[in-house]
């Protein structure tokens, strides 16, 4: 078994090409152990049935300079022996413990495998050491090899390194308590001298490097990381100064747990410094080298992170609004729904005995709402009424104005347009396009912020359900009363935004169309009254005018019959639509003579089209007033495409698909016929699809060249939909056509869709908006602190979010990871803020010191350990000294630095006992490194490197020694 294990180790060393001379390489540069890249390889090996892991650790070097100076000599010391004496990388802050203790850049470790017992017995340890010694001798490997013994937490290693005629033993001592005789430099020097056993006189000099580490944990004298709550405000008692429209930010606890100050004396020799059990020269303020590292709190509680996490949890809930708010409320909602259905049934009756205004859906909804609130107990309301009203006023700031002034409708539209123009100037405004959320000045975006706030502070799921219910009722009120929804850009739904925002825009489109129709109705009624007055005052009017008046009157009678409201005609087959764009129509009446001699009036004209003339007459070709195409949200477009796809590829399916898609074409044909009496299909094609009208030069009978046009080949295919639609189209102007977009039906569909959304559905819809707001918040906070790493990460996560949120089905596992990235950035910013507060610069400091301190604080976040320029006498060093002094005084209940200075200016006497108080606590850790080069084991042996690394802590005493000996001359 022993020989099999040895051969297996040799095989692994050979595979890793660790055979042969490793000497002659350049010494590592200063700081290379910290800034360089470390690599490792690992394999499993067995000793009988016991598993071991063999790992090769090495510092990756850039291309070595290959010149004649680096030629290897046979008796060159192994690389590890050269590293024992190198002083460029003492006390590396981030490295394997063996690198710190022995200063080596390459080594192999054999340790027990996972779930295997530790090597504790002395016989097993010796057996392993013998096996690696044989392996090194057989293979000629000069890389040091270690075996991990004892329990893993003790980090005990023993090993050796072999070279030509030289041998180094790596030994270790580990105790729980520091023996009193070795609690200082002089005692450790005695150990080192006795171990090297040098009998030369005088002794070769011993190089000494010392590092003392002091820990600062007390931050009590510094400000709280968050603003204290203001109990006088509506949201009083909440941490972080929360207000509507803003996400909170920052840590609720101190994100920096400890500050470690390492004071180093890098080059000392015996006799220069005294450190024994009676006296010590090692004053930290006099140390020539200071370095600092900070230890941060693992996952500190941060407000933005908590908000996002709690909001994200809602996405996984399955309860409906009725289930969340309880049965009592659901019953009241049932009464409300019965009131609404009663209102709808009465509205559609042929005759009404009650005024129509009292039967409107909005009045029924609001009476039901009052009924619900009257019967709901106070403790059943998830949201406080004051908070709810404040939220609704924040979401709909025009509400206070619109109830008192009718002019608010136009003001709302103007405010929407102006707000968009101003926001477009900001650099982050278009971020919503990348994230498929909503503009940062929109209603949907503000709703997301309010839902997030309500969920975290005011009742969680129930409060969100309550707010959503009130929000939908407010939208219905606005639809019924023709109030535009505040905070939405005009025009059709923007498919680049989230679906919920598109639904809000669709509802606004419906309100705009309804208002336009009502305005047109008022214009018609006003013109009818004027004509009635004119006809009664002028009995000798021309017959044409009389007939026109009669026609208008009859059409009005038909459009607004008694007992029915204007809106109730929305689903009627005979309904006519008064197009808003008719106001731009040419008002000059134009008549043409028909085939039977009657006069045909042209209606719905806008302007001549490129001075073209109709093919069958000398009249100009006019562009007609047409209906706008029906706006659609992305879910309706998907639904429509699915229906069209299900029709198949058969001739019948293709024909049916074409008919479904030709509604807009038919409407445009009817408008064109009304605007251009006597036109033919070719005229329509010349305007609507010029590429389908082919013109070519022909020679007539007299030899004259002339241009003749004809329809394209696809227009002549039998059964062409254009031809069929042209034949069925009547000359009807857009204002008298059946509406392509039924705003009443579409508005009810939107409101029904919104009312059916569960709280989880709502949060899924609003998730892109919340992530959008979180990224903007991080950008805002980062710009204050100016942290390059965070700025770069924000750019990366924005592009990552763009891919995640544009996918129709969100990957919630990846979104959770994305939220964790945002939380990590918030944590970094709060750490930077905390450090800047602690290293606050006095008003009297010079500007260059300010820049130096800012650079120092920035480095603390990026690097494992930062050198303090000027040590204890530099700007940062003075602040660190003051931090320790104040912590010491706070621990001993003495007055702080500021209070002490104030007392001295008044009384001119120092506080009693203050001079006896040490500025620094006892060091938490002391590290002493001893190096020398002496002949061993005999005075005539080669002078070889010897090293002892000592660690003295409150509950740990460790000696890690590397002692070399000459195997040729002993």
SVG drawing of the C-alpha trace seen along z (x, -y; Angstrom):
<svg xmlns="http://www.w3.org/2000/svg" viewBox="-92 -86 126 88">
<polyline fill="none" stroke="black" stroke-width="0.4" points="0.0,0.0 2.8,-2.4 4.6,-1.9 1.4,-2.2 0.7,-5.5 4.2,-6.8 4.1,-5.8 0.6,-7.5 2.0,-10.7 5.0,-10.6 2.6,-10.0 0.6,-13.1 3.8,-15.2 4.9,-14.0 1.5,-14.8 1.7,-18.4 5.3,-18.7 6.8,-19.5 9.8,-17.3 13.3,-18.9 15.0,-22.1 12.7,-25.0 15.4,-27.5 16.7,-30.4 13.4,-32.3 13.1,-36.0 12.1,-37.0 8.5,-38.0 7.8,-41.8 6.5,-43.8 2.8,-43.2 2.6,-40.4 1.3,-37.8 -1.7,-40.1 -2.3,-41.5 -1.3,-38.5 -3.5,-35.5 -3.2,-32.3 -4.0,-29.0 -4.7,-25.5 -5.0,-22.0 -6.4,-19.1 -6.8,-15.3 -8.0,-12.5 -5.6,-9.8 -6.0,-6.8 -3.9,-5.3 -5.5,-1.9 -9.2,-2.8 -8.5,-6.3 -9.1,-9.1 -6.8,-12.1 -6.9,-15.2 -3.6,-16.4 -3.6,-20.1 -1.0,-22.2 -1.1,-25.9 1.0,-28.3 1.3,-32.0 0.6,-32.6 3.5,-34.5 3.5,-36.5 6.0,-35.5 9.4,-35.1 12.4,-36.9 14.5,-34.4 18.0,-35.6 21.4,-34.1 21.3,-35.2 18.5,-32.8 20.4,-29.6 19.9,-27.0 22.9,-25.8 23.0,-22.3 23.5,-23.5 21.0,-26.4 18.8,-26.5 15.1,-25.5 12.7,-28.3 11.0,-27.8 14.3,-28.4 14.9,-31.6 11.4,-32.8 12.0,-32.1 14.3,-35.2 12.4,-37.4 11.0,-40.6 8.8,-41.9 5.6,-40.1 5.6,-39.9 2.1,-39.8 0.0,-39.5 -3.6,-40.4 -5.2,-37.9 -3.4,-34.5 -3.3,-30.9 -2.1,-30.7 1.0,-28.8 1.9,-31.7 1.6,-34.1 3.6,-31.9 6.4,-30.8 6.4,-33.3 6.5,-30.6 4.9,-31.0 4.4,-27.4 3.6,-24.3 1.7,-21.0 -0.7,-20.0 -2.0,-16.5 -5.1,-16.7 -7.8,-14.2 -10.7,-13.9 -14.2,-15.3 -16.0,-13.5 -12.7,-11.7 -11.4,-11.8 -8.4,-13.9 -4.8,-12.6 -4.3,-12.8 -2.1,-9.8 1.6,-10.4 2.3,-7.1 0.0,-8.0 1.6,-11.5 5.1,-10.0 3.9,-7.4 2.6,-10.2 5.8,-12.3 7.9,-9.3 5.8,-8.7 6.2,-12.3 9.9,-12.3 10.4,-9.2 8.2,-10.7 10.3,-13.9 13.6,-12.0 12.5,-9.6 10.9,-12.3 13.5,-15.0 10.7,-17.5 11.9,-20.7 8.4,-22.1 7.7,-21.9 5.1,-19.4 2.9,-19.6 0.6,-17.2 -2.4,-18.6 -2.6,-17.0 -4.8,-17.4 -8.3,-18.9 -8.9,-21.1 -9.8,-24.2 -6.3,-24.1 -4.7,-24.6 -1.7,-22.4 0.7,-21.5 4.0,-19.7 6.2,-19.2 9.5,-19.3 11.4,-20.6 14.4,-18.8 17.1,-20.2 20.6,-19.3 22.5,-18.8 19.9,-20.8 16.8,-20.0 14.2,-22.2 11.8,-21.0 8.5,-22.8 7.4,-22.5 4.5,-24.0 3.5,-24.5 -0.1,-25.5 -1.3,-26.2 -4.5,-27.8 -2.6,-30.1 0.5,-32.1 3.3,-30.9 4.3,-33.8 8.0,-33.4 7.3,-33.7 4.8,-36.6 7.4,-39.1 10.2,-39.4 13.1,-38.5 11.6,-35.1 10.8,-34.3 14.4,-35.2 15.6,-32.7 13.5,-30.0 14.8,-30.9 18.4,-30.9 18.2,-27.6 16.4,-26.0 19.0,-27.1 21.8,-26.0 24.4,-28.3 27.7,-28.3 29.4,-31.0 30.6,-34.1 29.5,-36.7 26.1,-35.4 24.8,-36.4 22.3,-39.2 18.6,-38.2 16.2,-40.2 13.0,-41.0 9.6,-42.1 6.8,-42.9 3.1,-43.6 0.6,-44.6 -3.1,-44.6 -5.6,-46.8 -9.4,-46.4 -11.9,-49.2 -15.5,-48.0 -17.2,-50.9 -19.0,-53.3 -21.4,-54.7 -20.3,-58.3 -21.3,-58.4 -24.6,-59.3 -27.4,-56.8 -27.3,-55.4 -30.8,-56.6 -32.7,-59.8 -34.8,-59.4 -38.6,-59.1 -40.8,-62.2 -43.8,-61.3 -45.7,-64.4 -46.0,-63.4 -48.7,-61.2 -46.2,-58.4 -44.7,-59.2 -42.8,-56.5 -41.2,-55.0 -37.5,-54.8 -35.7,-56.4 -37.9,-59.5 -40.3,-57.7 -42.6,-59.7 -44.8,-58.9 -43.0,-58.7 -39.6,-57.8 -38.0,-54.5 -36.1,-54.5 -32.4,-53.8 -29.6,-52.9 -28.8,-50.6 -30.8,-50.3 -27.7,-49.1 -24.0,-50.0 -22.7,-48.2 -19.0,-48.4 -18.5,-46.0 -14.8,-46.5 -11.8,-48.5 -8.4,-46.7 -5.3,-48.8 -2.0,-47.0 1.1,-48.8 4.2,-47.3 8.0,-47.6 9.3,-45.9 13.1,-45.9 14.4,-45.6 17.5,-43.9 18.2,-42.6 19.3,-45.4 17.5,-48.2 14.2,-47.5 13.5,-46.3 10.4,-44.2 10.4,-42.1 8.2,-41.3 9.0,-44.6 9.3,-47.2 8.5,-47.6 9.6,-50.2 6.8,-49.1 4.5,-52.2 2.0,-52.0 2.2,-55.8 5.9,-55.4 5.4,-52.5 6.8,-53.5 4.1,-51.6 0.3,-51.6 -2.3,-49.7 -6.0,-49.4 -8.7,-46.9 -12.4,-47.0 -14.6,-44.1 -18.2,-44.5 -21.5,-43.2 -22.7,-40.2 -25.9,-41.2 -26.8,-44.3 -30.5,-45.2 -31.0,-47.8 -34.3,-49.6 -34.3,-49.4 -33.4,-45.7 -36.2,-45.0 -38.7,-46.9 -37.8,-44.9 -37.7,-41.5 -41.1,-42.0 -42.6,-43.2 -41.2,-40.3 -42.7,-37.8 -46.1,-39.1 -45.6,-37.7 -45.9,-34.1 -49.2,-34.7 -52.4,-33.1 -55.2,-34.8 -57.8,-36.8 -59.0,-40.2 -62.2,-38.7 -60.2,-36.1 -57.8,-38.7 -60.4,-41.3 -62.8,-38.7 -66.3,-37.5 -68.0,-40.5 -66.5,-42.8 -67.2,-40.3 -70.9,-40.3 -70.9,-44.1 -69.2,-44.0 -72.0,-41.6 -74.6,-44.2 -72.5,-46.8 -72.4,-44.6 -76.2,-44.1 -76.6,-47.9 -74.4,-48.2 -76.2,-45.5 -79.5,-47.1 -78.2,-50.4 -77.1,-48.8 -80.4,-47.0 -82.3,-50.3 -80.0,-52.1 -80.8,-49.7 -84.6,-49.8 -86.5,-51.5 -88.3,-54.0 -87.0,-55.5 -89.2,-57.1 -86.3,-58.3 -83.7,-61.0 -80.8,-59.2 -78.2,-61.1 -79.4,-59.3 -79.1,-55.9 -75.4,-56.2 -73.0,-53.5 -70.7,-55.9 -73.5,-57.0 -74.3,-53.4 -70.7,-52.6 -70.2,-55.5 -73.4,-54.8 -72.2,-51.2 -68.8,-52.5 -70.3,-54.7 -72.5,-51.7 -69.4,-49.5 -67.6,-52.1 -70.6,-52.8 -70.9,-49.1 -67.3,-48.2 -65.9,-48.4 -62.8,-50.5 -60.7,-47.5 -61.6,-45.7 -60.1,-48.4 -56.6,-47.4 -55.6,-51.0 -56.2,-54.0 -58.6,-56.4 -56.1,-59.3 -53.3,-57.3 -55.6,-56.0 -56.8,-59.5 -53.3,-60.8 -52.2,-58.0 -55.1,-58.6 -54.4,-62.3 -50.8,-61.5 -51.8,-59.2 -54.5,-61.6 -53.3,-65.1 -55.9,-66.6 -58.7,-65.1 -59.0,-68.2 -59.3,-70.5 -61.5,-68.4 -64.4,-68.2 -64.6,-72.0 -63.8,-73.0 -64.8,-71.5 -61.7,-73.1 -59.6,-70.5 -60.0,-68.2 -58.0,-70.4 -55.6,-71.2 -54.9,-67.6 -54.1,-66.9 -51.8,-70.0 -50.0,-68.9 -49.5,-65.4 -47.9,-66.8 -45.7,-69.4 -44.5,-66.8 -43.4,-64.5 -41.5,-67.2 -39.6,-68.2 -38.8,-64.6 -37.5,-63.8 -34.6,-66.2 -33.3,-63.9 -30.8,-61.2 -32.5,-58.4 -36.0,-59.0 -35.8,-56.5 -34.6,-53.8 -38.2,-52.4 -37.8,-51.4 -34.9,-49.1 -36.8,-47.6 -40.3,-47.5 -41.7,-49.4 -43.3,-52.8 -42.1,-56.4 -41.0,-57.7 -43.6,-60.5 -46.5,-58.1 -49.4,-56.9 -48.3,-53.3 -44.8,-54.1 -46.3,-56.1 -48.8,-53.2 -45.9,-50.8 -44.1,-53.0 -47.3,-53.3 -48.0,-49.6 -44.5,-48.9 -44.8,-51.4 -48.2,-50.1 -47.0,-46.5 -44.0,-47.2 -45.4,-49.6 -49.2,-49.6 -50.6,-46.1 -48.9,-43.9 -51.2,-41.8 -54.5,-43.1 -53.5,-46.7 -52.3,-46.1 -55.7,-44.5 -57.6,-47.4 -55.5,-50.0 -56.0,-48.2 -59.8,-48.0 -60.0,-51.7 -57.7,-52.5 -59.9,-50.5 -63.0,-52.3 -61.4,-55.6 -60.6,-54.6 -64.3,-53.7 -65.4,-57.0 -63.2,-58.8 -64.4,-56.8 -68.1,-57.4 -67.5,-61.1 -65.2,-61.8 -62.2,-62.8 -58.9,-62.0 -56.5,-59.9 -53.7,-62.0 -50.1,-61.1 -50.5,-59.3 -49.1,-60.4 -51.7,-60.8 -52.1,-58.5 -52.5,-54.7 -51.0,-52.3 -47.2,-52.2 -46.3,-48.6 -42.8,-49.3 -44.2,-49.7 -45.6,-47.1 -49.0,-45.6 -50.6,-47.4 -49.5,-50.8 -50.9,-49.9 -54.3,-49.1 -54.3,-52.5 -53.5,-54.2 -56.2,-52.2 -58.7,-53.4 -57.5,-57.0 -58.0,-56.5 -61.6,-55.4 -62.2,-58.5 -60.8,-60.7 -63.0,-59.1 -66.0,-59.4 -65.3,-63.0 -64.8,-63.7 -68.1,-62.0 -69.9,-64.0 -68.4,-67.2 -69.5,-66.4 -73.0,-65.7 -73.1,-69.1 -72.0,-70.7 -74.7,-69.0 -77.4,-69.9 -76.2,-73.5 -76.3,-73.6 -79.8,-72.1 -81.0,-74.9 -79.4,-77.6 -81.0,-76.1 -84.4,-75.9 -84.1,-79.6 -83.0,-80.5 -85.8,-78.4 -88.4,-80.0 -87.2,-83.5 -86.6,-83.0 -89.5,-81.1 -88.3,-81.9 -85.1,-79.8 -83.9,-77.8 -85.2,-74.3 -81.8,-72.7 -81.2,-74.2 -84.7,-73.0 -83.9,-69.5 -80.6,-69.6 -82.1,-70.8 -84.8,-68.1 -82.1,-65.5 -80.1,-66.7 -83.1,-66.8 -84.2,-63.3 -80.7,-61.9 -80.5,-63.6 -83.9,-62.2 -82.6,-58.8 -79.3,-59.2 -80.8,-60.5 -84.2,-58.9 -86.1,-59.6 -85.5,-57.4 -81.9,-56.5 -78.6,-58.2 -76.1,-58.9 -73.7,-56.3 -76.3,-53.5 -76.0,-53.5 -72.4,-52.3 -73.2,-48.7 -76.0,-49.4 -75.7,-48.2 -77.3,-51.5 -75.0,-53.7 -73.2,-56.6 -69.9,-58.0 -69.1,-61.7 -65.4,-61.8 -63.4,-64.5 -61.2,-65.1 -64.2,-66.3 -63.4,-69.7 -60.5,-69.8 -62.8,-68.9 -63.3,-71.3 -66.5,-73.2 -67.2,-74.5 -70.2,-72.4 -69.5,-70.7 -72.1,-68.9 -71.9,-66.8 -74.5,-65.7 -75.3,-62.0 -76.3,-59.8 -80.0,-60.5 -79.4,-64.2 -79.6,-64.5 -77.0,-66.4 -74.6,-64.2 -72.9,-66.1 -69.2,-65.4 -68.7,-64.9 -65.7,-64.3 -63.0,-66.0 -59.6,-67.1 -57.5,-68.4 -56.6,-67.5 -54.1,-64.7 -51.1,-65.8 -53.4,-67.7 -54.5,-64.3 -57.8,-64.2 -60.4,-61.4 -60.1,-59.0 -63.7,-59.3 -64.2,-63.0 -62.4,-66.3 -62.8,-66.7 -59.7,-66.7 -59.0,-63.6 -59.5,-64.5 -58.0,-62.8 -61.0,-61.8 -61.4,-62.1 -61.0,-58.6 -61.5,-56.8 -58.4,-56.3 -57.5,-52.6 -58.5,-50.9 -55.7,-51.1 -54.7,-47.7 -52.7,-46.4 -50.1,-43.7 -52.4,-41.0 -55.2,-41.9 -52.7,-41.7 -51.5,-38.3 -55.1,-37.1 -55.9,-38.4 -52.9,-36.8 -53.8,-33.5 -57.3,-33.6 -56.0,-34.4 -53.4,-31.6 -56.2,-29.1 -58.0,-29.8 -55.5,-27.6 -54.1,-27.8 -57.1,-26.6 -58.8,-28.9 -61.8,-29.3 -59.6,-30.2 -57.6,-32.6 -60.8,-34.3 -62.2,-34.6 -58.9,-36.0 -58.9,-38.6 -62.4,-39.7 -61.5,-40.0 -58.6,-42.2 -60.5,-44.3 -62.7,-46.2 -60.4,-49.3 -60.1,-49.0 -63.8,-49.0 -64.2,-52.1 -61.5,-53.9 -63.2,-53.0 -66.6,-54.3 -64.9,-57.6 -63.2,-57.8 -66.4,-57.3 -68.1,-60.0 -65.3,-62.5 -65.0,-61.7 -68.4,-61.1 -68.1,-59.2 -64.7,-57.6 -63.7,-54.1 -61.5,-51.5 -58.4,-52.7 -58.8,-56.1 -58.8,-54.6 -55.8,-52.5 -53.8,-55.5 -54.3,-57.2 -54.2,-54.2 -51.6,-51.8 -49.8,-53.6 -47.6,-50.6 -50.7,-48.6 -51.5,-51.1 -49.1,-50.5 -48.6,-53.3 -47.0,-52.8 -46.5,-54.8 -48.7,-53.6 -49.1,-54.9 -52.7,-55.7 -54.2,-55.2 -52.9,-58.6 -49.3,-57.8 -49.3,-60.1 -47.6,-58.8 -49.8,-58.8 -49.6,-57.5 -52.1,-54.8 -52.6,-53.1 -54.0,-49.9 -54.3,-47.8 -51.4,-45.5 -51.6,-41.8 -52.6,-41.0 -55.5,-43.4 -56.9,-41.4 -56.9,-38.0 -60.4,-36.5 -62.0,-37.0 -59.7,-39.8 -60.8,-41.3 -60.2,-44.8 -62.6,-44.4 -65.2,-42.7 -64.9,-45.4 -65.2,-48.2 -68.4,-46.7 -70.0,-46.5 -68.7,-49.9 -71.3,-52.7 -70.5,-56.3 -70.6,-57.1 -68.4,-59.7 -66.4,-58.7 -68.7,-60.6 -71.7,-58.5 -69.9,-55.1 -70.2,-52.5 -67.3,-52.9 -64.2,-50.8 -63.3,-51.3 -66.1,-50.8 -64.8,-52.8 -67.6,-51.8 -67.0,-48.1 -63.2,-48.4 -63.3,-50.5 -65.5,-48.0 -63.2,-45.2 -60.2,-47.1 -62.0,-47.8 -63.1,-44.2 -59.5,-43.0 -58.2,-45.4 -60.9,-44.4 -60.1,-40.7 -56.3,-41.1 -55.2,-39.4 -52.7,-41.2 -50.0,-38.8 -50.9,-39.6 -50.7,-43.3 -47.2,-43.0 -46.1,-40.9 -47.3,-43.7 -45.6,-46.3 -42.3,-44.5 -40.5,-46.1 -41.6,-49.6 -40.2,-48.8 -36.9,-47.5 -36.8,-50.6 -37.3,-52.8 -34.7,-50.8 -32.1,-51.3 -32.8,-55.0 -32.4,-55.2 -29.1,-53.4 -27.9,-55.8 -28.9,-58.8 -27.2,-57.6 -24.1,-56.4 -23.7,-59.8 -23.4,-61.3 -20.8,-58.8 -19.0,-58.4 -18.0,-54.7 -16.7,-53.5 -17.3,-49.8 -20.9,-50.4 -21.4,-52.6 -20.0,-49.9 -22.2,-47.2 -25.3,-49.4 -24.7,-49.5 -24.2,-45.7 -27.4,-44.9 -29.4,-47.3 -28.5,-45.4 -29.2,-42.1 -32.6,-43.4 -33.5,-44.4 -33.2,-40.8 -35.1,-39.4 -38.0,-41.8 -38.6,-41.7 -39.2,-38.0 -43.0,-37.3 -42.7,-34.8 -40.5,-36.1 -37.9,-33.8 -38.4,-34.5 -35.3,-32.6 -33.2,-34.9 -35.2,-38.0 -34.5,-37.0 -30.8,-36.8 -31.1,-40.2 -32.7,-41.8 -29.9,-40.3 -27.4,-42.2 -29.3,-45.4 -29.1,-44.8 -25.4,-44.1 -24.9,-47.5 -27.0,-49.2 -24.8,-47.6 -21.6,-48.8 -23.0,-52.4 -24.1,-52.3 -20.6,-51.1 -19.0,-53.9 -21.3,-56.4 -20.5,-55.0 -16.8,-55.2 -17.0,-58.8 -19.0,-59.7 -16.3,-58.2 -13.5,-59.8 -15.2,-63.2 -12.9,-66.0 -12.5,-69.0 -13.4,-72.4 -9.8,-73.5 -8.3,-70.6 -6.4,-71.4 -7.9,-70.5 -5.1,-68.1 -5.9,-66.2 -9.5,-66.0 -8.6,-64.3 -6.3,-62.0 -8.9,-61.0 -11.5,-60.4 -9.1,-58.2 -8.3,-56.3 -12.0,-55.7 -12.6,-54.5 -9.6,-52.1 -11.0,-50.6 -14.0,-49.4 -12.1,-48.0 -8.9,-46.5 -8.3,-44.0 -5.8,-46.2 -5.0,-49.9 -1.7,-51.5 -2.1,-54.7 0.2,-57.3 2.2,-59.0 1.3,-56.3 0.1,-57.9 1.2,-61.4 -0.8,-61.6 -4.4,-62.9 -6.0,-59.5 -3.6,-58.4 -4.7,-61.3 -8.4,-60.5 -7.8,-56.8 -5.8,-57.8 -8.8,-60.0 -11.2,-57.1 -9.3,-54.8 -8.9,-57.5 -12.6,-58.2 -13.4,-54.5 -11.0,-54.1 -12.7,-57.0 -16.1,-55.7 -15.2,-52.3 -13.9,-53.8 -16.8,-56.3 -14.3,-59.2 -15.3,-62.4 -14.9,-62.2 -12.3,-64.2 -14.7,-67.1 -15.9,-67.4 -12.4,-67.2 -11.2,-70.0 -14.1,-72.2 -13.3,-71.6 -9.7,-72.5 -10.5,-75.8 -12.8,-76.8 -10.8,-75.5 -7.3,-75.4 -6.8,-72.2 -6.7,-68.7 -9.1,-66.1 -7.7,-64.1 -6.5,-60.6 -6.7,-61.3 -2.9,-61.3 -2.8,-57.7 -5.3,-56.4 -3.7,-54.5 -4.6,-55.8 -4.9,-52.3 -6.3,-49.1 -4.1,-46.0 -3.3,-44.5 -5.7,-41.8 -2.9,-40.1 0.8,-40.2 2.9,-38.7 6.6,-38.5 8.8,-37.2 12.4,-36.2 14.8,-35.4 18.5,-34.6 20.9,-32.7 23.3,-30.4 25.2,-27.2 23.3,-24.2 23.7,-21.6 27.5,-22.1 29.6,-25.4 31.2,-24.3 27.9,-23.5 26.4,-25.9 24.8,-29.0 21.1,-28.3 17.9,-30.3 16.0,-29.9 12.6,-31.4 10.2,-31.5 6.8,-33.1 5.1,-33.7 1.4,-34.5 0.4,-35.7 -3.3,-36.3 -5.6,-36.2 -6.5,-32.5 -3.9,-31.3 -0.2,-30.8 1.4,-29.6 5.0,-29.0 5.6,-28.2 9.2,-27.4 11.2,-26.5 14.7,-25.2 17.1,-24.3 20.1,-22.0 23.0,-20.9 22.8,-17.2 26.3,-17.2 28.4,-18.7 27.1,-17.7"/>
</svg>
